Amino acid sequence: SDLPTSLPTSAGAELSNWIRNQLYPIVQGFVRDRAPNWFHAAQISRARFDYVRILGNTLDGNLAQDDGGGIYLSVMSRAYIVGNDIRNNRAQEGAGGGIRATMASDCFLRDNIIEGNQANALRLDTSNGGGGIGVRNVQMTIEGGRIASNVANEFAGGGIYFSASDDGGLGIQELPIFHAILTITYGFRATKLSIDGRARIQGNIATHTAFTDQGKGGGLYLFRYNVIETPTLEVEVERYRIVVTSNSASFGSGAVQMFLRWQQRKP
């Protein structure tokens, strides 16, 4: 659903977003002109069909200083992740304690146990969520398995943090070159999460400190931040009341929290 008006943000954030919007057409042209030299068209085409297979493994007690304590996928990575035990992994300062996926990746998860993982384990004041799974601008299908007892510290999405937003800049955040690559070179336009009725998302937690109003979406946190050509966001959960249960959040919904922010109203 749309929102009737823009949500309030700080003046600094509004100025940053305005600068990004003004610069984005220039950045698009820069990427479009250089893409043939930067990227190999045949390899990009092949990347749309080739998958890495992660089958029947145990990933236990791993640590990433940034994102993806157990598994990290980015830049058109495609993965079948089937029958794995992914537990007790930590993203120290980042998102996706168990699994992190970004930038036009495509992930198929079946019958995995994703349990006891933590995002932002150092409990910093950041915007990194997804204790079990942290996702931005990907296609993800989850069939069966259990996502349980994961923790998103000081932010959102104890079980899953799933977002469609711009993919950031290079050094200077107001120069959204990665987002131009996402949309122009990879042609990525739609973010989708599909969860079947056999999956279980339960007992996950989103925490906060006394100094923030974070800690939202204990089970699922869905986020679409429309600044510049943000991909569409579609989420399907079969048998929702059975699949998502017994999650908790310090603010907002213990089950699911959805936040959509438009810089300006769009049709």
C-alpha positions as CSV (number, residue, x, y, z in Angstrom):
1,S,0.0,0.0,0.0
2,D,1.0,3.6,-0.5
3,L,1.2,6.2,2.2
4,P,-0.8,9.4,2.1
5,T,2.0,11.7,3.0
6,S,5.8,11.5,3.3
7,L,7.1,10.4,6.7
8,P,9.2,13.0,8.6
9,T,12.9,12.7,8.4
10,S,15.8,14.8,9.5
11,A,16.7,17.9,7.4
12,G,20.2,16.3,6.8
13,A,18.6,13.1,5.4
14,E,16.3,15.1,3.1
15,L,19.2,17.2,1.8
16,S,21.2,14.0,1.1
17,N,18.3,12.4,-0.8
18,W,17.7,15.6,-2.8
19,I,21.4,15.6,-3.8
20,R,21.2,11.9,-4.8
21,N,18.2,12.6,-7.0
22,Q,19.8,15.5,-8.7
23,L,23.0,13.5,-9.4
24,Y,21.4,10.2,-10.4
25,P,20.8,11.0,-14.1
26,I,24.5,12.0,-14.4
27,V,25.6,8.8,-12.7
28,Q,23.3,6.8,-14.9
29,G,24.9,8.3,-18.0
30,F,28.4,7.7,-16.6
31,V,27.6,4.0,-16.0
32,R,25.8,3.5,-19.3
33,D,28.7,4.9,-21.3
34,R,31.3,2.7,-19.5
35,A,29.3,-0.5,-18.9
36,P,30.6,-2.2,-22.1
37,N,34.2,-1.7,-20.9
38,W,33.5,-2.5,-17.2
39,F,31.3,-5.6,-17.7
40,H,31.4,-8.6,-20.0
41,A,28.0,-9.1,-21.5
42,A,28.4,-12.9,-22.0
43,Q,29.4,-13.4,-18.4
44,I,26.5,-11.3,-17.1
45,S,24.2,-13.5,-19.3
46,R,25.7,-16.7,-17.9
47,A,25.4,-15.4,-14.3
48,R,21.6,-15.3,-14.8
49,F,21.6,-19.1,-15.1
50,D,24.5,-20.5,-13.1
51,Y,24.0,-21.4,-9.5
52,V,26.3,-22.3,-6.6
53,R,24.9,-25.2,-4.6
54,I,25.3,-25.3,-0.8
55,L,23.8,-28.7,0.2
56,G,23.7,-30.5,3.5
57,N,26.4,-28.6,5.3
58,T,26.7,-27.4,8.9
59,L,27.8,-23.7,9.3
60,D,28.2,-23.2,13.1
61,G,29.8,-20.5,15.1
62,N,31.2,-18.4,12.3
63,L,31.9,-14.6,12.6
64,A,31.9,-11.8,10.0
65,Q,33.1,-8.4,11.0
66,D,30.6,-6.8,8.7
67,D,27.7,-8.7,6.9
68,G,26.8,-12.3,6.5
69,G,28.0,-14.3,9.5
70,G,27.3,-17.7,7.9
71,I,26.9,-17.0,4.1
72,Y,27.3,-13.8,2.1
73,L,26.0,-13.4,-1.4
74,S,26.2,-10.3,-3.7
75,V,26.5,-9.0,-7.2
76,M,24.2,-11.4,-9.1
77,S,25.1,-14.4,-7.0
78,R,22.6,-17.3,-7.4
79,A,22.4,-20.0,-4.9
80,Y,20.6,-23.2,-4.0
81,I,20.8,-23.5,-0.2
82,V,19.3,-26.8,0.7
83,G,19.3,-29.0,3.8
84,N,21.8,-27.0,5.8
85,D,22.2,-26.3,9.5
86,I,23.1,-22.6,9.8
87,R,23.4,-21.7,13.5
88,N,25.2,-19.5,16.0
89,N,26.8,-17.3,13.4
90,R,27.3,-13.6,14.0
91,A,27.6,-10.5,11.8
92,Q,29.5,-8.3,14.2
93,E,28.7,-4.8,12.7
94,G,26.4,-5.8,9.8
95,A,23.3,-7.5,8.6
96,G,22.3,-11.1,8.1
97,G,23.6,-13.1,11.0
98,G,22.9,-16.4,9.2
99,I,22.7,-15.3,5.5
100,R,23.2,-12.0,3.8
101,A,22.2,-11.5,0.2
102,T,22.3,-8.2,-1.9
103,M,22.5,-6.6,-5.3
104,A,20.4,-8.7,-7.8
105,S,21.2,-12.1,-6.2
106,D,18.7,-14.9,-6.4
107,C,18.4,-17.4,-3.5
108,F,16.4,-20.6,-3.2
109,L,16.3,-22.0,0.3
110,R,14.7,-25.3,1.2
111,D,14.6,-27.3,4.5
112,N,17.3,-25.3,6.2
113,I,17.7,-24.8,9.9
114,I,18.7,-21.1,10.5
115,E,18.9,-20.8,14.2
116,G,20.6,-18.8,17.0
117,N,22.3,-16.3,14.6
118,Q,22.8,-12.6,15.3
119,A,22.9,-9.4,13.3
120,N,24.8,-6.4,14.7
121,A,26.2,-8.6,17.4
122,L,28.3,-5.7,18.8
123,R,25.0,-3.8,19.4
124,L,26.1,-0.6,17.6
125,D,23.8,2.2,16.6
126,T,23.3,1.1,13.0
127,S,20.6,0.2,10.5
128,N,21.7,-3.4,10.0
129,G,19.0,-6.0,10.6
130,G,18.1,-9.6,9.9
131,G,19.2,-11.9,12.7
132,G,18.5,-15.0,10.6
133,I,18.5,-13.5,7.1
134,G,19.3,-10.0,5.9
135,V,18.3,-9.2,2.3
136,R,18.4,-6.1,0.0
137,N,17.3,-6.1,-3.7
138,V,17.2,-9.9,-4.3
139,Q,14.7,-12.6,-5.3
140,M,14.3,-15.2,-2.5
141,T,12.2,-18.3,-2.2
142,I,12.0,-20.2,1.1
143,E,10.4,-23.6,1.2
144,G,10.2,-25.5,4.5
145,G,12.8,-25.4,7.2
146,R,13.0,-23.3,10.4
147,I,14.2,-19.8,11.1
148,A,14.2,-19.6,14.8
149,S,15.7,-17.9,17.9
150,N,17.7,-15.4,15.8
151,V,18.4,-11.9,17.1
152,A,18.6,-8.5,15.3
153,N,20.3,-6.2,17.8
154,E,19.4,-2.5,17.9
155,F,17.4,-2.6,14.7
156,A,14.8,-4.8,12.9
157,G,13.9,-8.1,11.5
158,G,14.8,-10.7,14.1
159,G,14.0,-13.6,11.7
160,I,14.2,-11.9,8.3
161,Y,15.0,-8.3,7.2
162,F,13.8,-7.9,3.6
163,S,14.3,-4.7,1.7
164,A,14.1,-2.9,-1.6
165,S,16.2,0.3,-1.6
166,D,18.9,1.9,-3.5
167,D,22.2,0.1,-3.5
168,G,24.3,2.9,-2.4
169,G,27.3,4.9,-3.6
170,L,31.0,4.6,-4.0
171,G,32.7,6.3,-1.1
172,I,30.3,9.3,-1.2
173,Q,26.8,8.0,-0.5
174,E,25.3,10.7,-2.6
175,L,26.9,9.2,-5.7
176,P,24.7,6.2,-6.2
177,I,26.9,4.4,-8.7
178,F,26.1,0.9,-7.4
179,H,22.4,1.5,-7.8
180,A,23.0,2.6,-11.4
181,I,24.9,-0.6,-12.0
182,L,22.0,-2.6,-10.4
183,T,19.3,-1.0,-12.6
184,I,21.2,-0.5,-15.9
185,T,23.8,-3.3,-16.1
186,Y,21.9,-6.0,-14.2
187,G,18.5,-4.8,-15.2
188,F,17.1,-5.5,-11.7
189,R,13.6,-4.0,-11.2
190,A,11.7,-6.3,-8.8
191,T,12.4,-7.6,-5.3
192,K,10.3,-10.6,-4.3
193,L,10.1,-12.8,-1.2
194,S,8.1,-16.0,-1.3
195,I,7.6,-18.3,1.8
196,D,5.7,-21.5,1.6
197,G,3.4,-23.0,4.2
198,R,5.9,-25.5,5.5
199,A,8.4,-23.0,6.7
200,R,8.4,-21.9,10.3
201,I,9.6,-18.4,11.5
202,Q,9.4,-18.5,15.3
203,G,11.0,-17.3,18.5
204,N,13.0,-14.5,16.8
205,I,13.8,-11.2,18.5
206,A,14.4,-7.6,17.5
207,T,16.0,-5.6,20.3
208,H,16.7,-2.0,21.1
209,T,18.4,0.2,23.6
210,A,16.8,2.9,25.7
211,F,18.1,5.5,23.3
212,T,16.4,4.3,20.1
213,D,13.0,3.4,18.9
214,Q,14.3,0.5,16.8
215,G,13.7,-3.2,17.6
216,K,10.9,-3.8,15.1
217,G,9.5,-6.8,13.3
218,G,10.5,-9.7,15.4
219,G,9.6,-12.2,12.7
220,L,9.7,-10.2,9.5
221,Y,10.7,-6.6,8.7
222,L,9.8,-5.4,5.2
223,F,11.2,-2.2,3.9
224,R,10.9,-0.2,0.7
225,Y,12.7,3.1,0.6
226,N,11.9,4.9,-2.7
227,V,14.6,7.5,-3.5
228,I,15.8,6.6,-6.9
229,E,14.4,3.9,-9.1
230,T,13.8,1.6,-6.2
231,P,12.8,-2.0,-7.2
232,T,9.2,-3.0,-6.5
233,L,8.7,-5.1,-3.4
234,E,6.4,-8.2,-3.4
235,V,6.0,-10.5,-0.5
236,E,4.0,-13.8,-0.3
237,V,3.6,-15.9,2.8
238,E,1.4,-19.0,2.7
239,R,-0.5,-19.8,5.9
240,Y,0.9,-16.7,7.6
241,R,-0.6,-17.3,11.0
242,I,1.0,-20.8,11.1
243,V,4.3,-19.9,9.5
244,V,5.1,-16.8,11.6
245,T,4.6,-17.4,15.4
246,S,6.0,-16.4,18.8
247,N,8.4,-13.7,17.7
248,S,9.0,-10.6,19.7
249,A,10.0,-7.0,19.1
250,S,10.8,-4.0,21.4
251,F,8.7,-1.7,19.2
252,G,6.1,-2.2,16.6
253,S,4.9,-5.7,15.6
254,G,6.3,-8.9,17.1
255,A,5.3,-10.7,13.9
256,V,5.7,-8.4,10.9
257,Q,6.6,-4.8,10.5
258,M,6.3,-3.1,7.1
259,F,7.8,0.4,6.4
260,L,7.4,2.1,3.1
261,R,8.8,5.6,2.7
262,W,8.3,7.8,-0.4
263,Q,10.2,11.0,-0.8
264,Q,7.2,12.1,-2.8
265,R,3.9,10.5,-3.6
266,K,3.9,8.4,-6.8
267,P,1.1,6.8,-8.7
